[in-house]
């Protein structure tokens, strides 16, 4: 069941990311949905699942984007593993620690991604910090919202049904 959830989450993230990048001018989207999914999976299911999800999602994203295949896969594999390890070592069940984890993981991903591109292409390492910080903040906001929806979603529907049922029983 866990594997099915992970695969569906990655497919949805890839579909949304490629759809959004096709609509943007220049193909750059300020949110990396695939990275958000990998970080979420690593926090929710652990280091090994995060590592495999990062590898699969990164390679798929590389293949779909037409970029050098393997660079995104390696960067997301590293992020998935480290987030899973840190998530197991520290308590990241509250909003602020999760937010920090998403920001830090995005910064690490972009640094590794750009460093590998510089190494492969033989150019200088150049990281556009303003764009990376915007992406890190947006990824963190999206990731925290995803955790909130998954954790509170079933309870919200049940509470709503309970209120409807109790409202119908009232006598005036």
VOPAGU-2260 file (C-alpha; in pm, 1 decimal, decimal comma):
REM VOPAGU-2260
SITE   aa  ch    i         X         Y         Z
SITE  UNK   A    0       0,0       0,0       0,0
SITE  UNK   A    1     283,7     238,0      88,0
SITE  UNK   A    2     449,0     175,4    -248,4
SITE  UNK   A    3     128,2     252,1    -432,9
SITE  UNK   A    4      84,2     580,1    -243,6
SITE  UNK   A    5     444,2     680,1    -320,0
SITE  UNK   A    6     414,0     597,2    -690,2
SITE  UNK   A    7      83,3     784,1    -725,3
SITE  UNK   A    8     223,0    1087,9    -540,5
SITE  UNK   A    9     527,9    1099,0    -768,2
SITE  UNK   A   10     321,2    1057,8   -1085,2
SITE  UNK   A   11      84,7    1336,6    -981,3
SITE  UNK   A   12     377,8    1564,1    -890,2
SITE  UNK   A   13     549,5    1495,7   -1223,7
SITE  UNK   A   14     228,3    1557,6   -1416,1
SITE  UNK   A   15     159,4    1885,6   -1237,1
SITE  UNK   A   16     520,8    2001,8   -1270,4
SITE  UNK   A   17     542,3    1930,7   -1643,2
SITE  UNK   A   18     202,3    2089,3   -1701,7
SITE  UNK   A   19     301,1    2404,8   -1513,3
SITE  UNK   A   20     639,8    2430,8   -1682,7
SITE  UNK   A   21     473,2    2405,5   -2021,9
SITE  UNK   A   22     256,9    2706,8   -1939,1
SITE  UNK   A   23     539,4    2926,1   -1807,0
SITE  UNK   A   24     752,4    3146,9   -2028,3
SITE  UNK   A   25    1103,9    3008,9   -2031,6
SITE  UNK   A   26     993,8    2681,8   -1872,6
SITE  UNK   A   27    1095,0    2781,1   -1515,6
SITE  UNK   A   28     837,3    2731,2   -1243,6
SITE  UNK   A   29     912,6    2887,2    -904,1
SITE  UNK   A   30     793,3    2567,6    -731,1
SITE  UNK   A   31     945,1    2222,9    -769,3
SITE  UNK   A   32     647,0    1994,2    -707,0
SITE  UNK   A   33     855,9    1681,9    -759,2
SITE  UNK   A   34    1104,5    1791,5    -493,7
SITE  UNK   A   35     818,2    1872,1    -255,5
SITE  UNK   A   36     680,8    1520,8    -310,7
SITE  UNK   A   37    1023,2    1363,0    -247,6
SITE  UNK   A   38    1072,9    1561,7      74,7
SITE  UNK   A   39     720,8    1476,3     190,8
SITE  UNK   A   40     774,6    1107,0     118,3
SITE  UNK   A   41    1110,8    1108,0     297,4
SITE  UNK   A   42     961,4    1275,0     605,9
SITE  UNK   A   43     656,2    1049,4     607,6
SITE  UNK   A   44     812,7     712,6     520,8
SITE  UNK   A   45    1184,4     732,9     605,3
SITE  UNK   A   46    1526,6     747,0     447,1
SITE  UNK   A   47    1517,7     438,8     224,7
SITE  UNK   A   48    1179,2     522,3      74,3
SITE  UNK   A   49    1287,9     886,0      34,8
SITE  UNK   A   50    1606,6     778,4    -138,7
SITE  UNK   A   51    1426,5     551,3    -385,7
SITE  UNK   A   52    1154,3     809,7    -445,5
SITE  UNK   A   53    1420,3    1074,5    -509,0
SITE  UNK   A   54    1605,6     854,0    -754,5
SITE  UNK   A   55    1292,4     756,6    -949,2
SITE  UNK   A   56    1140,3    1103,8    -949,8
SITE  UNK   A   57    1467,8    1275,5   -1036,4
SITE  UNK   A   58    1541,4    1045,1   -1328,9
SITE  UNK   A   59    1184,8    1079,1   -1457,7
SITE  UNK   A   60    1199,1    1458,4   -1427,5
SITE  UNK   A   61    1535,7    1465,4   -1606,9
SITE  UNK   A   62    1399,9    1251,4   -1888,5
SITE  UNK   A   63    1085,9    1464,4   -1925,4
SITE  UNK   A   64    1270,4    1796,5   -1911,0
SITE  UNK   A   65    1529,5    1713,4   -2175,0
SITE  UNK   A   66    1808,8    1797,7   -1932,3
SITE  UNK   A   67    2115,9    1585,8   -1861,0
SITE  UNK   A   68    1972,8    1258,8   -1730,1
SITE  UNK   A   69    2103,4    1170,4   -1386,8
SITE  UNK   A   70    2184,5    1510,0   -1239,0
SITE  UNK   A   71    1836,9    1568,8   -1096,6
SITE  UNK   A   72    1816,1    1204,0    -998,5
SITE  UNK   A   73    2136,7    1221,6    -797,6
SITE  UNK   A   74    2039,4    1551,3    -633,8
SITE  UNK   A   75    1692,1    1424,7    -536,7
SITE  UNK   A   76    1834,3    1090,9    -416,9
SITE  UNK   A   77    2071,6    1272,1    -183,6
SITE  UNK   A   78    1795,0    1502,4     -58,6
SITE  UNK   A   79    1549,8    1215,4      -7,3
SITE  UNK   A   80    1802,4    1017,0     193,4
SITE  UNK   A   81    1923,9    1307,0     410,3
SITE  UNK   A   82    1571,1    1433,4     481,8
SITE  UNK   A   83    1465,5    1081,8     578,1
SITE  UNK   A   84    1763,2    1042,2     812,9
SITE  UNK   A   85    1713,7    1385,4     971,2
SITE  UNK   A   86    1340,4    1328,4     997,9
SITE  UNK   A   87    1408,3    1009,7    1194,3
SITE  UNK   A   88    1661,1    1179,9    1423,9
SITE  UNK   A   89    1462,8    1493,4    1504,1
SITE  UNK   A   90    1099,0    1560,4    1581,1
SITE  UNK   A   91     950,3    1712,4    1266,9
SITE  UNK   A   92     583,1    1671,3    1344,1
SITE  UNK   A   93     511,4    2042,2    1390,5
SITE  UNK   A   94     476,0    2315,9    1129,8
SITE  UNK   A   95     797,2    2511,9    1196,7
SITE  UNK   A   96    1038,4    2212,8    1187,3
SITE  UNK   A   97     871,7    2089,6     868,7
SITE  UNK   A   98     897,8    2435,8     715,4
SITE  UNK   A   99    1269,0    2451,0     802,6
SITE  UNK   A  100    1321,9    2101,7     662,0
SITE  UNK   A  101    1157,6    2192,9     329,7
SITE  UNK   A  102    1361,0    2515,9     302,4
SITE  UNK   A  103    1688,9    2342,9     388,0
SITE  UNK   A  104    1623,2    2050,1     155,6
SITE  UNK   A  105    1539,2    2284,4    -132,6
SITE  UNK   A  106    1858,4    2484,5     -75,1
SITE  UNK   A  107    2062,9    2162,4     -65,3
SITE  UNK   A  108    1894,6    2030,2    -379,6
SITE  UNK   A  109    1959,9    2347,2    -577,2
SITE  UNK   A  110    2323,4    2366,2    -459,4
SITE  UNK   A  111    2390,2    2002,1    -554,0
SITE  UNK   A  112    2201,0    2037,3    -883,1
SITE  UNK   A  113    2394,4    2349,1    -987,9
SITE  UNK   A  114    2727,5    2203,3    -870,7
SITE  UNK   A  115    2674,3    1888,2   -1076,2
SITE  UNK   A  116    2573,8    2095,9   -1380,0
SITE  UNK   A  117    2888,6    2306,8   -1341,0
SITE  UNK   A  118    3101,6    1995,0   -1307,9
SITE  UNK   A  119    2953,7    1817,5   -1610,6
SITE  UNK   A  120    2942,5    2123,7   -1835,9
SITE  UNK   A  121    3281,1    2258,1   -1726,8
SITE  UNK   A  122    3155,7    2599,0   -1619,1
SITE  UNK   A  123    3163,8    2808,0   -1303,6
SITE  UNK   A  124    2930,3    2729,6   -1017,0
SITE  UNK   A  125    2662,2    2999,8   -1016,0
SITE  UNK   A  126    2366,5    2987,3    -782,2
SITE  UNK   A  127    2099,6    3258,8    -818,0
SITE  UNK   A  128    2020,2    3303,4    -450,0
SITE  UNK   A  129    1710,8    3519,7    -495,0
SITE  UNK   A  130    1542,3    3263,6    -719,6
SITE  UNK   A  131    1652,2    2977,3    -495,7
SITE  UNK   A  132    1517,8    3147,5    -182,9
SITE  UNK   A  133    1182,6    3214,1    -350,9
SITE  UNK   A  134    1164,4    2850,9    -459,0
SITE  UNK   A  135    1263,4    2731,9    -110,2
SITE  UNK   A  136     992,5    2940,9      54,5
SITE  UNK   A  137     724,2    2835,1    -194,2
SITE  UNK   A  138     824,4    2469,2    -165,4
SITE  UNK   A  139     809,5    2494,7     214,5
SITE  UNK   A  140     466,6    2657,3     211,5
SITE  UNK   A  141     335,1    2395,2     -29,2
SITE  UNK   A  142     488,6    2111,8     172,7
SITE  UNK   A  143     343,0    2233,3     502,4
SITE  UNK   A  144       1,6    2271,9     338,1
SITE  UNK   A  145      29,4    1917,0     199,4
SITE  UNK   A  146     102,3    1780,6     547,6
SITE  UNK   A  147    -191,1    1975,2     690,6
SITE  UNK   A  148    -431,5    1847,1     425,2
SITE  UNK   A  149    -322,2    1485,3     462,7
SITE  UNK   A  150    -332,1    1495,6     842,5
SITE  UNK   A  151    -650,3    1699,5     885,9
SITE  UNK   A  152    -842,7    1605,7     570,9
SITE  UNK   A  153   -1021,0    1291,3     692,7
SITE  UNK   A  154   -1103,3    1453,5    1026,6
SITE  UNK   A  155   -1251,8    1759,2     860,3
SITE  UNK   A  156   -1491,5    1547,5     654,2
SITE  UNK   A  157   -1595,4    1344,0     959,5
SITE  UNK   A  158   -1652,5    1654,1    1174,3
SITE  UNK   A  159   -1860,9    1807,7     898,3
SITE  UNK   A  160   -2082,6    1498,3     877,4
SITE  UNK   A  161   -2120,9    1496,3    1258,3
SITE  UNK   A  162   -2230,9    1860,1    1255,2
SITE  UNK   A  163   -2485,0    1792,4     981,1
SITE  UNK   A  164   -2621,2    1493,6    1170,6
SITE  UNK   A  165   -2647,9    1684,1    1498,2
SITE  UNK   A  166   -2805,1    1985,4    1327,9
SITE  UNK   A  167   -3086,1    1769,5    1190,6
SITE  UNK   A  168   -3168,0    1635,2    1538,9
SITE  UNK   A  169   -3220,3    1973,8    1702,8
SITE  UNK   A  170   -3572,0    2069,8    1806,2
SITE  UNK   A  171   -3686,9    2428,6    1814,6
